[in-house]
């Protein structure tokens, strides 16, 4: 069940994204930043946006991040990548 704060944060994130403004969510551990972002992207925005969820830790390296992104995209031609058709 979403709280009033969650609803407010999701509304603001959606408003900013729909107006082409970047969003950065900050705050202490456990306040629901990631959960609000996932909920908004999956349920509120529907097919408007495609996203890749990547979890980082102290052991996550640049190569691992690049491999994760590459595995989710299709190569169109030399040096050009995009979402799956």
Biopython code that builds the backbone (N, CA, C, O; Angstrom):
import numpy as np
from Bio.PDB.StructureBuilder import StructureBuilder

atoms = [
    (1, "UNK", "N", (0.847, -1.186, 0.000)),
    (1, "UNK", "CA", (0.000, 0.000, 0.000)),
    (1, "UNK", "C", (0.889, 1.245, 0.000)),
    (1, "UNK", "O", (1.664, 1.442, 0.935)),
    (2, "UNK", "N", (0.791, 2.071, -1.014)),
    (2, "UNK", "CA", (1.628, 3.265, -1.066)),
    (2, "UNK", "C", (1.237, 4.289, -0.005)),
    (2, "UNK", "O", (0.060, 4.476, 0.301)),
    (3, "UNK", "N", (2.246, 4.939, 0.541)),
    (3, "UNK", "CA", (1.992, 5.988, 1.533)),
    (3, "UNK", "C", (1.744, 7.311, 0.814)),
    (3, "UNK", "O", (1.920, 7.409, -0.400)),
    (4, "UNK", "N", (1.337, 8.319, 1.567)),
    (4, "UNK", "CA", (1.126, 9.646, 0.983)),
    (4, "UNK", "C", (2.444, 10.192, 0.435)),
    (4, "UNK", "O", (2.466, 10.827, -0.619)),
    (5, "UNK", "N", (3.545, 9.941, 1.154)),
    (5, "UNK", "CA", (4.849, 10.406, 0.687)),
    (5, "UNK", "C", (5.258, 9.704, -0.611)),
    (5, "UNK", "O", (5.801, 10.338, -1.516)),
    (6, "UNK", "N", (4.998, 8.401, -0.698)),
    (6, "UNK", "CA", (5.311, 7.670, -1.923)),
    (6, "UNK", "C", (4.519, 8.216, -3.101)),
    (6, "UNK", "O", (5.071, 8.434, -4.179)),
    (7, "UNK", "N", (3.236, 8.434, -2.896)),
    (7, "UNK", "CA", (2.381, 8.974, -3.955)),
    (7, "UNK", "C", (2.888, 10.345, -4.407)),
    (7, "UNK", "O", (2.923, 10.638, -5.602)),
    (8, "UNK", "N", (3.279, 11.174, -3.449)),
    (8, "UNK", "CA", (3.780, 12.513, -3.758)),
    (8, "UNK", "C", (5.071, 12.434, -4.562)),
    (8, "UNK", "O", (5.232, 13.136, -5.561)),
    (9, "UNK", "N", (5.992, 11.576, -4.124)),
    (9, "UNK", "CA", (7.271, 11.434, -4.820)),
    (9, "UNK", "C", (7.086, 10.886, -6.230)),
    (9, "UNK", "O", (7.734, 11.355, -7.165)),
    (10, "UNK", "N", (6.214, 9.904, -6.390)),
    (10, "UNK", "CA", (5.946, 9.333, -7.717)),
    (10, "UNK", "C", (5.331, 10.391, -8.630)),
    (10, "UNK", "O", (5.701, 10.488, -9.800)),
    (11, "UNK", "N", (4.408, 11.173, -8.114)),
    (11, "UNK", "CA", (3.797, 12.237, -8.911)),
    (11, "UNK", "C", (4.848, 13.223, -9.393)),
    (11, "UNK", "O", (4.858, 13.600, -10.565)),
    (12, "UNK", "N", (5.741, 13.646, -8.488)),
    (12, "UNK", "CA", (6.773, 14.612, -8.866)),
    (12, "UNK", "C", (7.764, 14.020, -9.871)),
    (12, "UNK", "O", (8.156, 14.698, -10.821)),
    (13, "UNK", "N", (8.175, 12.762, -9.672)),
    (13, "UNK", "CA", (9.090, 12.125, -10.617)),
    (13, "UNK", "C", (8.453, 12.037, -11.999)),
    (13, "UNK", "O", (9.099, 12.328, -13.006)),
    (14, "UNK", "N", (7.191, 11.638, -12.045)),
    (14, "UNK", "CA", (6.480, 11.514, -13.319)),
    (14, "UNK", "C", (6.352, 12.873, -14.005)),
    (14, "UNK", "O", (6.546, 12.977, -15.216)),
    (15, "UNK", "N", (6.030, 13.905, -13.243)),
    (15, "UNK", "CA", (5.905, 15.254, -13.790)),
    (15, "UNK", "C", (7.239, 15.725, -14.377)),
    (15, "UNK", "O", (7.276, 16.283, -15.473)),
    (16, "UNK", "N", (8.322, 15.499, -13.650)),
    (16, "UNK", "CA", (9.639, 15.912, -14.134)),
    (16, "UNK", "C", (10.027, 15.148, -15.394)),
    (16, "UNK", "O", (10.475, 15.755, -16.367)),
    (17, "UNK", "N", (9.865, 13.839, -15.394)),
    (17, "UNK", "CA", (10.226, 13.033, -16.568)),
    (17, "UNK", "C", (9.408, 13.410, -17.795)),
    (17, "UNK", "O", (9.943, 13.492, -18.901)),
    (18, "UNK", "N", (8.122, 13.637, -17.606)),
    (18, "UNK", "CA", (7.270, 13.998, -18.739)),
    (18, "UNK", "C", (7.623, 15.365, -19.316)),
    (18, "UNK", "O", (7.230, 15.683, -20.439)),
    (19, "UNK", "N", (8.365, 16.178, -18.556)),
    (19, "UNK", "CA", (8.815, 17.478, -19.031)),
    (19, "UNK", "C", (10.311, 17.474, -19.355)),
    (19, "UNK", "O", (10.950, 18.525, -19.399)),
    (20, "UNK", "N", (10.858, 16.273, -19.582)),
    (20, "UNK", "CA", (12.264, 16.088, -19.990)),
    (20, "UNK", "C", (13.259, 16.678, -19.000)),
    (20, "UNK", "O", (14.281, 17.240, -19.395)),
    (21, "UNK", "N", (12.955, 16.548, -17.716)),
    (21, "UNK", "CA", (13.860, 17.004, -16.662)),
    (21, "UNK", "C", (14.405, 15.774, -15.951)),
    (21, "UNK", "O", (13.640, 14.899, -15.542)),
    (22, "UNK", "N", (15.726, 15.703, -15.802)),
    (22, "UNK", "CA", (16.359, 14.569, -15.141)),
    (22, "UNK", "C", (15.953, 14.506, -13.673)),
    (22, "UNK", "O", (15.676, 15.529, -13.047)),
    (23, "UNK", "N", (15.921, 13.285, -13.132)),
    (23, "UNK", "CA", (15.506, 13.074, -11.746)),
    (23, "UNK", "C", (16.612, 12.334, -11.001)),
    (23, "UNK", "O", (17.124, 11.328, -11.493)),
    (24, "UNK", "N", (16.979, 12.816, -9.838)),
    (24, "UNK", "CA", (17.918, 12.150, -8.947)),
    (24, "UNK", "C", (17.254, 12.056, -7.587)),
    (24, "UNK", "O", (16.916, 13.078, -6.989)),
    (25, "UNK", "N", (17.063, 10.834, -7.088)),
    (25, "UNK", "CA", (16.433, 10.623, -5.795)),
    (25, "UNK", "C", (17.504, 10.346, -4.749)),
    (25, "UNK", "O", (18.307, 9.427, -4.904)),
    (26, "UNK", "N", (17.514, 11.127, -3.707)),
    (26, "UNK", "CA", (18.495, 10.965, -2.633)),
    (26, "UNK", "C", (17.777, 10.808, -1.300)),
    (26, "UNK", "O", (16.635, 11.238, -1.138)),
    (27, "UNK", "N", (18.462, 10.189, -0.357)),
    (27, "UNK", "CA", (17.905, 10.017, 0.969)),
    (27, "UNK", "C", (18.540, 8.837, 1.665)),
    (27, "UNK", "O", (19.309, 8.093, 1.057)),
    (28, "UNK", "N", (18.229, 8.660, 2.924)),
    (28, "UNK", "CA", (18.819, 7.555, 3.683)),
    (28, "UNK", "C", (18.330, 6.195, 3.194)),
    (28, "UNK", "O", (17.335, 6.098, 2.476)),
    (29, "UNK", "N", (19.039, 5.163, 3.591)),
    (29, "UNK", "CA", (18.699, 3.790, 3.233)),
    (29, "UNK", "C", (17.322, 3.418, 3.763)),
    (29, "UNK", "O", (16.971, 3.738, 4.899)),
    (30, "UNK", "N", (16.547, 2.737, 2.922)),
    (30, "UNK", "CA", (15.288, 2.169, 3.377)),
    (30, "UNK", "C", (14.082, 3.073, 3.316)),
    (30, "UNK", "O", (13.047, 2.732, 3.887)),
    (31, "UNK", "N", (14.164, 4.213, 2.650)),
    (31, "UNK", "CA", (13.007, 5.107, 2.604)),
    (31, "UNK", "C", (12.130, 4.891, 1.376)),
    (31, "UNK", "O", (11.077, 5.517, 1.255)),
    (32, "UNK", "N", (12.557, 3.998, 0.447)),
    (32, "UNK", "CA", (11.713, 3.636, -0.681)),
    (32, "UNK", "C", (12.054, 4.319, -1.993)),
    (32, "UNK", "O", (11.219, 4.353, -2.897)),
    (33, "UNK", "N", (13.247, 4.859, -2.123)),
    (33, "UNK", "CA", (13.625, 5.546, -3.369)),
    (33, "UNK", "C", (13.545, 4.604, -4.561)),
    (33, "UNK", "O", (12.889, 4.915, -5.556)),
    (34, "UNK", "N", (14.200, 3.470, -4.469)),
    (34, "UNK", "CA", (14.204, 2.507, -5.580)),
    (34, "UNK", "C", (12.812, 1.958, -5.834)),
    (34, "UNK", "O", (12.394, 1.838, -6.985)),
    (35, "UNK", "N", (12.097, 1.627, -4.785)),
    (35, "UNK", "CA", (10.752, 1.075, -4.936)),
    (35, "UNK", "C", (9.820, 2.065, -5.619)),
    (35, "UNK", "O", (9.021, 1.675, -6.470)),
    (36, "UNK", "N", (9.912, 3.332, -5.259)),
    (36, "UNK", "CA", (9.088, 4.353, -5.909)),
    (36, "UNK", "C", (9.443, 4.482, -7.386)),
    (36, "UNK", "O", (8.553, 4.606, -8.227)),
    (37, "UNK", "N", (10.734, 4.454, -7.708)),
    (37, "UNK", "CA", (11.162, 4.568, -9.104)),
    (37, "UNK", "C", (10.671, 3.371, -9.911)),
    (37, "UNK", "O", (10.143, 3.545, -11.010)),
    (38, "UNK", "N", (10.837, 2.157, -9.382)),
    (38, "UNK", "CA", (10.372, 0.956, -10.088)),
    (38, "UNK", "C", (8.862, 0.997, -10.287)),
    (38, "UNK", "O", (8.367, 0.691, -11.372)),
    (39, "UNK", "N", (8.136, 1.372, -9.247)),
    (39, "UNK", "CA", (6.674, 1.431, -9.330)),
    (39, "UNK", "C", (6.241, 2.418, -10.399)),
    (39, "UNK", "O", (5.354, 2.127, -11.201)),
    (40, "UNK", "N", (6.870, 3.591, -10.409)),
    (40, "UNK", "CA", (6.512, 4.598, -11.393)),
    (40, "UNK", "C", (6.813, 4.110, -12.813)),
    (40, "UNK", "O", (5.972, 4.246, -13.702)),
    (41, "UNK", "N", (7.992, 3.550, -13.032)),
    (41, "UNK", "CA", (8.375, 3.112, -14.370)),
    (41, "UNK", "C", (7.528, 1.947, -14.859)),
    (41, "UNK", "O", (7.179, 1.893, -16.038)),
    (42, "UNK", "N", (7.194, 1.021, -13.979)),
    (42, "UNK", "CA", (6.433, -0.152, -14.391)),
    (42, "UNK", "C", (4.944, 0.120, -14.518)),
    (42, "UNK", "O", (4.314, -0.344, -15.468)),
    (43, "UNK", "N", (4.370, 0.858, -13.586)),
    (43, "UNK", "CA", (2.912, 0.992, -13.532)),
    (43, "UNK", "C", (2.394, 2.337, -14.016)),
    (43, "UNK", "O", (1.358, 2.392, -14.678)),
    (44, "UNK", "N", (3.085, 3.411, -13.705)),
    (44, "UNK", "CA", (2.579, 4.739, -14.013)),
    (44, "UNK", "C", (2.866, 5.168, -15.453)),
    (44, "UNK", "O", (2.013, 5.777, -16.098)),
    (45, "UNK", "N", (4.063, 4.855, -15.960)),
    (45, "UNK", "CA", (4.455, 5.332, -17.284)),
    (45, "UNK", "C", (4.181, 4.325, -18.385)),
    (45, "UNK", "O", (4.198, 4.682, -19.563)),
    (46, "UNK", "N", (3.931, 3.078, -18.027)),
    (46, "UNK", "CA", (3.566, 2.066, -19.010)),
    (46, "UNK", "C", (4.584, 1.908, -20.118)),
    (46, "UNK", "O", (5.767, 1.690, -19.858)),
    (47, "UNK", "N", (4.126, 2.017, -21.353)),
    (47, "UNK", "CA", (4.972, 1.797, -22.523)),
    (47, "UNK", "C", (5.718, 3.055, -22.962)),
    (47, "UNK", "O", (6.454, 3.019, -23.948)),
    (48, "UNK", "N", (5.542, 4.150, -22.255)),
    (48, "UNK", "CA", (6.184, 5.403, -22.647)),
    (48, "UNK", "C", (7.699, 5.301, -22.568)),
    (48, "UNK", "O", (8.404, 5.819, -23.434)),
    (49, "UNK", "N", (8.202, 4.638, -21.535)),
    (49, "UNK", "CA", (9.635, 4.520, -21.314)),
    (49, "UNK", "C", (10.023, 3.054, -21.198)),
    (49, "UNK", "O", (9.244, 2.230, -20.720)),
    (50, "UNK", "N", (11.227, 2.739, -21.637)),
    (50, "UNK", "CA", (11.824, 1.434, -21.383)),
    (50, "UNK", "C", (12.970, 1.658, -20.422)),
    (50, "UNK", "O", (13.666, 2.669, -20.512)),
    (51, "UNK", "N", (13.177, 0.734, -19.507)),
    (51, "UNK", "CA", (14.249, 0.924, -18.542)),
    (51, "UNK", "C", (14.956, -0.382, -18.273)),
    (51, "UNK", "O", (14.413, -1.463, -18.503)),
    (52, "UNK", "N", (16.170, -0.267, -17.783)),
    (52, "UNK", "CA", (16.968, -1.406, -17.351)),
    (52, "UNK", "C", (17.277, -1.189, -15.879)),
    (52, "UNK", "O", (17.865, -0.172, -15.513)),
    (53, "UNK", "N", (16.892, -2.119, -15.045)),
    (53, "UNK", "CA", (17.186, -2.024, -13.614)),
    (53, "UNK", "C", (18.557, -2.635, -13.352)),
    (53, "UNK", "O", (18.778, -3.814, -13.629)),
    (54, "UNK", "N", (19.467, -1.844, -12.825)),
    (54, "UNK", "CA", (20.812, -2.310, -12.503)),
    (54, "UNK", "C", (21.064, -2.043, -11.032)),
    (54, "UNK", "O", (20.891, -0.921, -10.555)),
    (55, "UNK", "N", (21.471, -3.077, -10.316)),
    (55, "UNK", "CA", (21.794, -2.939, -8.907)),
    (55, "UNK", "C", (23.306, -2.840, -8.749)),
    (55, "UNK", "O", (24.045, -3.678, -9.264)),
    (56, "UNK", "N", (23.756, -1.827, -8.045)),
    (56, "UNK", "CA", (25.176, -1.622, -7.822)),
    (56, "UNK", "C", (25.545, -1.975, -6.387)),
    (56, "UNK", "O", (24.742, -1.833, -5.464)),
    (57, "UNK", "N", (26.780, -2.440, -6.226)),
    (57, "UNK", "CA", (27.326, -2.685, -4.900)),
    (57, "UNK", "C", (28.780, -2.219, -4.909)),
    (57, "UNK", "O", (29.266, -1.703, -5.915)),
    (58, "UNK", "N", (29.458, -2.401, -3.805)),
    (58, "UNK", "CA", (30.868, -2.012, -3.732)),
    (58, "UNK", "C", (31.726, -2.849, -4.676)),
    (58, "UNK", "O", (32.810, -2.413, -5.066)),
    (59, "UNK", "N", (31.263, -4.042, -5.051)),
    (59, "UNK", "CA", (32.025, -4.918, -5.930)),
    (59, "UNK", "C", (31.677, -4.749, -7.411)),
    (59, "UNK", "O", (32.318, -5.372, -8.258)),
    (60, "UNK", "N", (30.687, -3.931, -7.745)),
    (60, "UNK", "CA", (30.279, -3.754, -9.137)),
    (60, "UNK", "C", (31.353, -2.982, -9.888)),
    (60, "UNK", "O", (31.779, -1.907, -9.464)),
    (61, "UNK", "N", (31.781, -3.546, -11.006)),
    (61, "UNK", "CA", (32.810, -2.899, -11.806)),
    (61, "UNK", "C", (32.252, -2.303, -13.080)),
    (61, "UNK", "O", (31.108, -2.566, -13.452)),
    (62, "UNK", "N", (33.065, -1.497, -13.748)),
    (62, "UNK", "CA", (32.644, -0.851, -14.993)),
    (62, "UNK", "C", (32.343, -1.893, -16.069)),
    (62, "UNK", "O", (31.362, -1.762, -16.801)),
    (63, "UNK", "N", (33.176, -2.921, -16.166)),
    (63, "UNK", "CA", (32.952, -3.957, -17.183)),
    (63, "UNK", "C", (31.645, -4.697, -16.947)),
    (63, "UNK", "O", (30.925, -5.002, -17.898)),
    (64, "UNK", "N", (31.335, -4.986, -15.703)),
    (64, "UNK", "CA", (30.092, -5.671, -15.374)),
    (64, "UNK", "C", (28.885, -4.796, -15.745)),
    (64, "UNK", "O", (27.891, -5.294, -16.274)),
    (65, "UNK", "N", (28.980, -3.516, -15.468)),
    (65, "UNK", "CA", (27.904, -2.593, -15.819)),
    (65, "UNK", "C", (27.728, -2.520, -17.336)),
    (65, "UNK", "O", (26.605, -2.558, -17.838)),
    (66, "UNK", "N", (28.832, -2.416, -18.056)),
    (66, "UNK", "CA", (28.776, -2.358, -19.521)),
    (66, "UNK", "C", (28.182, -3.639, -20.094)),
    (66, "UNK", "O", (27.383, -3.581, -21.029)),
    (67, "UNK", "N", (28.562, -4.797, -19.548)),
    (67, "UNK", "CA", (28.021, -6.077, -20.019)),
    (67, "UNK", "C", (26.512, -6.157, -19.795)),
    (67, "UNK", "O", (25.783, -6.666, -20.647)),
    (68, "UNK", "N", (26.045, -5.659, -18.656)),
    (68, "UNK", "CA", (24.615, -5.670, -18.357)),
    (68, "UNK", "C", (23.850, -4.816, -19.365)),
    (68, "UNK", "O", (22.809, -5.232, -19.872)),
    (69, "UNK", "N", (24.360, -3.636, -19.650)),
    (69, "UNK", "CA", (23.696, -2.751, -20.605)),
    (69, "UNK", "C", (23.734, -3.352, -22.004)),
    (69, "UNK", "O", (22.726, -3.351, -22.711)),
    (70, "UNK", "N", (24.903, -3.868, -22.406)),
    (70, "UNK", "CA", (25.036, -4.464, -23.740)),
    (70, "UNK", "C", (24.101, -5.653, -23.939)),
    (70, "UNK", "O", (23.588, -5.859, -25.038)),
    (71, "UNK", "N", (23.877, -6.437, -22.885)),
    (71, "UNK", "CA", (23.022, -7.614, -23.011)),
    (71, "UNK", "C", (21.557, -7.242, -23.240)),
    (71, "UNK", "O", (20.775, -8.070, -23.707)),
    (72, "UNK", "N", (21.183, -6.015, -22.916)),
    (72, "UNK", "CA", (19.792, -5.569, -23.059)),
    (72, "UNK", "C", (19.543, -4.777, -24.336)),
    (72, "UNK", "O", (18.407, -4.380, -24.598)),
    (73, "UNK", "N", (20.587, -4.535, -25.142)),
    (73, "UNK", "CA", (20.424, -3.751, -26.357)),
    (73, "UNK", "C", (20.762, -4.578, -27.588)),
    (73, "UNK", "O", (21.440, -5.601, -27.489)),
    (74, "UNK", "N", (20.293, -4.136, -28.740)),
    (74, "UNK", "CA", (20.594, -4.766, -30.024)),
    (74, "UNK", "C", (21.569, -3.887, -30.787)),
    (74, "UNK", "O", (21.482, -2.659, -30.743)),
    (75, "UNK", "N", (22.492, -4.522, -31.483)),
    (75, "UNK", "CA", (23.423, -3.779, -32.319)),
    (75, "UNK", "C", (22.761, -3.517, -33.663)),
    (75, "UNK", "O", (22.403, -4.459, -34.370)),
    (76, "UNK", "N", (22.593, -2.256, -34.023)),
    (76, "UNK", "CA", (21.949, -1.880, -35.287)),
    (76, "UNK", "C", (22.955, -1.938, -36.434)),
    (76, "UNK", "O", (22.726, -2.592, -37.451)),
    (77, "UNK", "N", (24.053, -1.251, -36.248)),
    (77, "UNK", "CA", (25.172, -1.282, -37.177)),
    (77, "UNK", "C", (26.410, -0.883, -36.384)),
    (77, "UNK", "O", (26.331, -0.699, -35.169)),
    (78, "UNK", "N", (27.516, -0.750, -37.032)),
    (78, "UNK", "CA", (28.770, -0.518, -36.335)),
    (78, "UNK", "C", (28.688, 0.725, -35.422)),
    (78, "UNK", "O", (28.522, 1.851, -35.890)),
    (79, "UNK", "N", (28.810, 0.479, -34.115)),
    (79, "UNK", "CA", (28.797, 1.569, -33.153)),
    (79, "UNK", "C", (27.437, 2.118, -32.803)),
    (79, "UNK", "O", (27.351, 3.058, -32.013)),
    (80, "UNK", "N", (26.365, 1.571, -33.359)),
    (80, "UNK", "CA", (25.000, 2.051, -33.093)),
    (80, "UNK", "C", (24.218, 0.941, -32.400)),
    (80, "UNK", "O", (24.055, -0.151, -32.944)),
    (81, "UNK", "N", (23.738, 1.233, -31.194)),
    (81, "UNK", "CA", (22.946, 0.288, -30.407)),
    (81, "UNK", "C", (21.594, 0.912, -30.094)),
    (81, "UNK", "O", (21.448, 2.134, -30.094)),
    (82, "UNK", "N", (20.611, 0.065, -29.829)),
    (82, "UNK", "CA", (19.294, 0.553, -29.484)),
    (82, "UNK", "C", (18.490, -0.499, -28.770)),
    (82, "UNK", "O", (18.959, -1.622, -28.587)),
    (83, "UNK", "N", (17.279, -0.152, -28.360)),
    (83, "UNK", "CA", (16.420, -1.125, -27.678)),
    (83, "UNK", "C", (16.000, -2.228, -28.639)),
    (83, "UNK", "O", (16.004, -2.025, -29.853)),
    (84, "UNK", "N", (15.641, -3.385, -28.115)),
    (84, "UNK", "CA", (15.151, -4.468, -28.992)),
    (84, "UNK", "C", (13.919, -4.005, -29.760)),
    (84, "UNK", "O", (13.113, -3.226, -29.251)),
    (85, "UNK", "N", (13.783, -4.491, -30.985)),
    (85, "UNK", "CA", (12.630, -4.091, -31.820)),
    (85, "UNK", "C", (11.353, -4.697, -31.317)),
    (85, "UNK", "O", (10.291, -4.469, -31.895)),
]
sb = StructureBuilder()
sb.init_structure("model")
sb.init_model(0)
sb.init_chain("A")
sb.init_seg("    ")
for serial, (resi, resn, name, xyz) in enumerate(atoms, 1):
    if name == "N":
        sb.init_residue(resn, " ", resi, " ")
    sb.init_atom(name, np.array(xyz, "f"), 0.0, 1.0, " ", f" {name:<3s}", serial, name[0])
structure = sb.get_structure()
